[in-house]
Amino acid sequence: MTLAEVLSNEELRRHEFPVAREKIFLAHAGDCPLPRRVADAIAQYARQATTGDQEKFVYPAILETGRKLAARLLNSKPEEVAFVGPTSLALSFIASGLLWRKNDNILIYFDDYPSNVYPWMALAERGVQVRLINTRELGVIRPVDVMGQVDEQTRLVALASCHFVSGTRLDYQAIGKFLRERNVLFCVDGIQTLGAFPTTVEKMDFLAADAHKWLLGPCAAGLMFVRHELQEKLRPPVYGWNNVRCPNYVAQEEIVFRKDAHRFEAGTHNFLGIVGLHAAMELILEIGVENIAAELLRKRAWVVPALQSKGYQVVGANAGPETASGIVSFYLPDDANKLPALHQKLEAANIITSLRADRKGRRYIRLSPHFYNTDAELNRVLELL
């Protein structure tokens, strides 16, 4: 199946993406609906699991091929990928698993999604200085903003590959190169780009991303990337039969973690979720991430001026193709109270968007169409607005 086939064949589109039969779903930066093939893969496995040992039907093949698919998306090695579930859990693993030194500081963005704020804030209790990056605009982080706040005591920088409200993508390659040259660790929350834009880890040390947004997978079936050279330095904060060696399931006198990213997978895997994630990654790779990215930018290029022509302010409206994303958030500068009612109006018309707010209380309606959304659907939204 190709992108062109999806957008030109309405019967195929509605078959592969059942949500399109009844709704215009434009909230993929929140929680995505499952494509048919993802739901079918989960259902088929669930039915198999009623007939015997549920692990045996997919283990270990689903883990081996799943890591290979993830490695293709991330441009990493399969042994650098762990299945640990939600983004919040993976980021917490990283924050709590590193050995922090006195006088270390870390750099974060306070207006990032809370999953990429709280695990780092908590390190203040361990004597780590938590620094907050300064930006000129909401969610717009330039490499120079990072470079100007890193010093000899900076141990790690934790940022998102794309801001969840502004939709501005991070130049993680430039930032990662700068940090690597200074031996500063770089952790990326990749949930808002993985599956939508190329998100590769050559200049990263850690990455976390759940599957339930742009990857079109189930909730709590995410990926964690840990660069091979750092795996021994990141101590797993959880212990279990799966990540600590226990021959014949007999506990040993010494705790010895398994090799590679398996060391972060403490217990039994979420096989229902991983089966869905596997099918979702196959779908994304079949369509092609580069193709998806180009389509999202094409949609954005005409939706943004169309919104502006109706009097709405669009966050990051002037972002170029290097930093723009599939997220388009807009607001009314003189009537913020109207946004919730407008959001409900859209929902009543079976148009699913997201309602978000910033630290100052300003409300935004966020559109986040995926590759299978059509121009006709977006035009319908603009008509109602």
C-alpha positions in Angstrom: 0.0 0.0 0.0 1.3 3.4 -1.0 0.5 6.9 0.2 -1.0 7.8 -3.2 -3.2 4.7 -3.1 -4.6 5.7 0.3 -5.4 9.2 -0.7 -6.9 8.3 -4.1 -9.0 5.3 -3.1 -11.6 6.2 -0.6 -12.8 2.6 -0.2 -9.2 1.5 0.6 -8.7 4.4 3.0 -11.8 3.7 5.0 -11.0 0.0 5.1 -7.5 0.5 6.4 -8.5 3.4 8.7 -12.0 2.6 10.0 -12.2 5.8 12.0 -12.5 7.7 8.6 -15.9 6.1 8.1 -17.6 8.3 10.7 -15.2 10.9 11.9 -12.6 13.3 10.7 -9.8 12.5 13.2 -7.3 15.2 13.6 -5.8 14.5 17.0 -2.8 12.2 16.3 -0.6 14.2 18.6 -2.9 13.0 21.4 -4.2 9.4 21.2 -4.5 7.8 17.7 -7.2 5.5 16.5 -5.9 2.1 15.6 -5.6 1.2 11.9 -7.4 -2.0 10.9 -4.2 -4.1 10.4 -3.0 -3.1 13.9 -6.3 -4.0 15.5 -6.5 -7.2 13.5 -3.0 -8.3 14.6 -3.9 -7.7 18.3 -7.2 -9.5 17.9 -5.6 -12.5 16.1 -3.0 -12.9 18.8 -5.6 -12.5 21.6 -7.7 -15.3 20.0 -4.6 -17.5 19.8 -3.9 -16.7 23.4 -7.1 -18.4 24.5 -5.9 -21.8 23.3 -2.7 -22.1 25.3 0.4 -20.5 26.8 -0.1 -17.0 25.5 3.6 -16.3 25.4 4.5 -19.2 23.2 2.6 -17.9 20.2 4.8 -14.9 19.6 7.9 -15.3 21.8 10.7 -14.8 21.0 10.1 -13.9 17.3 8.0 -10.8 17.9 10.8 -9.3 20.0 13.5 -10.0 17.6 11.7 -8.7 14.5 10.2 -5.9 16.5 13.7 -4.6 17.5 14.8 -4.8 13.9 11.8 -2.8 12.8 12.4 -0.2 15.5 16.1 -0.1 14.5 15.1 0.7 10.9 13.0 3.6 12.1 15.6 4.9 14.5 18.7 4.1 12.4 20.1 2.2 15.4 21.1 -1.3 16.3 18.4 -3.7 17.3 20.3 -4.4 20.6 19.9 -0.8 21.5 16.1 -1.0 21.6 14.1 -1.9 24.7 10.3 -2.4 25.1 9.5 -0.7 28.4 6.1 0.8 27.6 5.1 4.4 28.1 7.3 7.4 27.4 7.0 8.5 31.0 8.4 5.2 32.2 11.3 5.1 29.8 12.3 8.7 30.7 12.1 7.9 34.4 14.3 4.9 33.8 16.9 7.1 32.3 16.7 9.9 34.9 16.9 7.5 37.8 19.3 5.0 36.3 22.3 7.3 35.8 24.8 7.8 38.5 24.7 11.5 39.3 27.6 13.4 40.7 27.7 16.4 43.1 27.5 19.7 41.2 26.0 18.1 38.1 23.4 20.2 36.3 20.9 19.2 33.6 19.1 21.4 31.1 15.3 20.9 30.4 12.4 22.9 29.0 9.9 23.7 31.6 7.0 24.1 29.1 7.6 20.7 27.6 5.1 17.9 28.1 5.1 16.9 31.8 6.5 13.5 31.0 9.7 15.1 30.0 9.8 17.5 32.9 8.9 15.7 36.1 11.5 12.9 36.0 14.3 15.5 35.7 12.8 17.8 38.3 12.9 15.0 40.8 16.7 14.8 40.5 16.9 18.0 42.5 16.4 15.8 45.6 19.7 14.1 44.7 21.6 17.3 44.5 21.4 17.8 40.8 20.9 21.4 39.6 17.9 21.6 37.3 18.2 24.4 34.8 15.4 25.7 32.7 16.1 26.7 29.1 15.1 30.2 28.0 13.2 30.6 24.7 11.8 33.5 22.8 8.6 31.7 21.8 6.5 28.9 23.2 8.1 25.6 22.2 10.6 27.1 19.8 14.1 25.8 20.9 17.0 26.9 18.8 20.4 25.3 19.0 21.8 28.6 20.2 19.4 28.5 23.1 20.9 25.2 24.2 24.5 26.1 23.5 24.3 29.3 25.6 23.2 27.4 28.7 25.6 24.4 28.7 28.7 24.6 30.8 31.4 22.3 32.2 29.1 20.9 34.8 26.2 20.1 32.5 25.7 16.3 32.5 22.6 15.9 30.4 20.2 17.9 28.2 16.6 16.5 27.9 14.4 17.9 25.2 11.5 16.8 22.9 11.9 16.2 19.2 8.8 18.4 18.7 6.8 20.6 21.0 3.3 19.3 21.6 1.6 22.7 21.3 3.7 24.8 19.0 4.5 21.9 16.7 8.1 23.1 16.2 10.6 20.4 15.6 13.9 20.4 17.3 17.2 20.5 15.3 18.3 17.5 17.3 21.2 16.8 14.9 22.9 20.1 15.5 22.2 20.1 19.2 23.3 16.5 19.5 26.6 17.1 17.6 27.4 20.1 19.9 26.7 18.0 23.1 28.6 14.9 21.9 31.7 17.1 21.3 31.4 18.2 24.9 30.6 14.8 26.4 27.2 16.0 27.5 24.4 13.4 27.4 21.4 14.0 25.2 18.0 12.5 25.9 15.1 13.0 23.5 11.4 12.5 23.9 10.6 11.4 20.4 6.9 10.7 20.7 5.7 13.7 18.6 7.9 12.8 15.6 8.5 9.1 15.5 6.2 7.8 12.7 5.7 11.2 11.2 9.2 12.6 10.5 12.6 11.0 10.3 13.8 10.6 13.9 17.2 9.0 13.9 19.5 8.6 16.9 23.0 9.1 15.5 23.5 12.1 17.7 21.4 11.0 20.6 22.3 9.0 23.7 18.7 8.1 24.8 15.3 8.3 23.2 11.8 7.4 24.5 8.6 7.2 22.5 5.3 5.5 23.1 3.3 4.1 20.1 -0.1 5.7 20.6 0.5 8.9 18.6 2.1 9.2 15.1 3.3 5.6 15.1 -0.4 4.5 15.0 0.1 1.8 17.7 -1.5 0.9 21.0 -1.1 2.8 24.2 1.8 1.8 26.5 3.7 -0.1 23.8 6.6 2.2 23.4 10.3 2.1 22.6 13.4 3.1 24.5 16.7 3.6 22.8 20.0 3.5 24.8 23.2 3.9 23.0 25.3 0.8 23.2 28.3 2.5 24.8 26.1 3.8 27.7 24.1 0.6 28.5 26.5 -0.4 31.3 26.4 3.1 32.8 22.6 3.2 33.0 21.7 1.0 35.9 18.2 -0.4 35.6 16.0 0.9 38.4 13.8 -2.2 38.2 14.7 -5.9 38.8 13.1 -9.1 37.6 13.5 -12.5 36.2 13.8 -11.1 32.7 16.6 -8.6 33.0 18.7 -10.3 35.8 20.3 -13.6 35.0 18.5 -16.5 36.7 19.3 -19.9 35.1 16.3 -22.2 35.3 14.4 -19.4 37.1 16.6 -19.8 40.1 17.7 -16.6 41.9 21.5 -16.2 42.1 23.6 -14.8 44.8 24.9 -12.0 42.6 22.8 -9.6 40.5 24.1 -9.7 36.9 22.1 -7.9 34.3 21.5 -9.3 30.9 23.4 -7.8 27.9 22.2 -5.1 25.6 18.8 -3.3 26.0 17.3 -6.5 27.4 18.7 -5.3 30.7 15.9 -2.7 31.0 13.0 -5.2 30.4 12.5 -6.5 34.0 9.5 -8.8 33.6 7.1 -10.4 31.2 6.5 -8.3 28.1 3.3 -6.6 27.1 2.8 -8.9 24.2 -0.6 -7.6 23.2 0.9 -4.1 22.9 4.1 -5.3 21.2 2.1 -7.2 18.6 0.2 -4.0 17.8 3.4 -2.0 17.8 5.0 -4.5 15.4 2.1 -4.1 13.0 2.1 -0.3 13.3 5.8 -0.1 12.6 5.4 -2.3 9.5 2.6 0.1 8.3 4.7 3.2 8.8 7.7 1.7 7.0 5.5 0.5 4.2 4.2 4.0 3.6 7.6 5.5 4.2 8.5 8.1 6.8 9.9 10.5 4.3 6.7 10.2 2.3 4.6 10.8 5.4 6.7 13.9 6.4 6.3 15.4 3.0 2.6 14.9 3.0 2.2 16.5 6.5 4.2 19.5 5.4 2.1 19.8 2.3 -1.1 19.8 4.3 0.3 22.4 6.7 1.5 24.7 3.9 -2.1 25.5 2.9 -4.0 24.9 6.2 -2.0 27.6 8.1 -2.8 30.5 5.7 -6.4 29.3 5.5 -6.7 29.6 9.3 -5.0 33.0 9.3 -7.4 34.3 6.6 -10.3 33.5 9.1 -8.7 35.6 11.8 -7.0 32.9 13.8 -3.5 33.2 15.2 -1.4 30.1 14.4 1.5 29.2 16.7 4.8 28.9 14.8 3.1 30.0 11.6 6.4 31.1 10.1 8.2 27.8 10.8 10.1 26.5 7.7 10.1 23.0 6.4 13.1 22.2 8.6 11.3 22.8 11.8 7.5 22.6 11.0 5.5 19.5 11.8 2.1 18.1 11.4 0.9 19.9 14.5 -1.1 23.2 13.8 -2.3 25.0 17.0 -4.4 28.1 16.7 -6.2 30.6 18.9 -8.3 33.8 19.0 -6.2 36.7 20.3 -9.2 38.6 21.6 -11.7 35.8 22.6 -9.9 32.9 24.3 -13.1 31.8 26.0 -14.6 30.9 22.6 -12.2 28.1 22.0 -13.7 25.5 24.3 -17.1 26.0 22.7 -15.6 25.9 19.2 -13.8 22.6 20.2 -17.1 21.1 21.3 -18.8 22.3 18.1 -16.2 20.5 16.0 -16.6 17.3 18.1 -20.4 17.5 17.7 -19.7 17.4 14.0 -17.5 14.3 14.4 -14.4 16.3 13.9 -11.9 15.3 16.6 -9.3 17.8 17.6 -7.4 18.6 20.8 -7.9 21.5 23.2 -4.7 22.6 24.9 -3.5 25.5 27.1 -0.2 27.1 28.0 1.2 28.2 31.3 -0.6 31.6 31.1 -4.0 30.0 30.5 -4.4 30.7 26.8 -6.4 28.0 25.0 -5.5 26.5 21.7 -7.2 24.1 19.3 -4.7 21.7 18.0 -5.0 20.0 14.6 -2.7 17.0 14.0 -3.8 15.2 10.8 -1.9 12.2 9.7 -1.0 11.0 6.2 -4.4 9.3 5.6 -6.4 12.5 6.3 -7.6 14.1 3.0 -7.7 17.6 1.8 -11.5 17.3 1.7 -11.6 16.5 5.4 -9.5 19.5 6.3 -11.6 21.8 4.1 -14.6 20.6 6.0 -13.0 21.7 9.2 -12.2 25.1 7.8 -15.8 25.5 6.7 -17.0 25.0 10.2 -14.4 27.4 11.6 
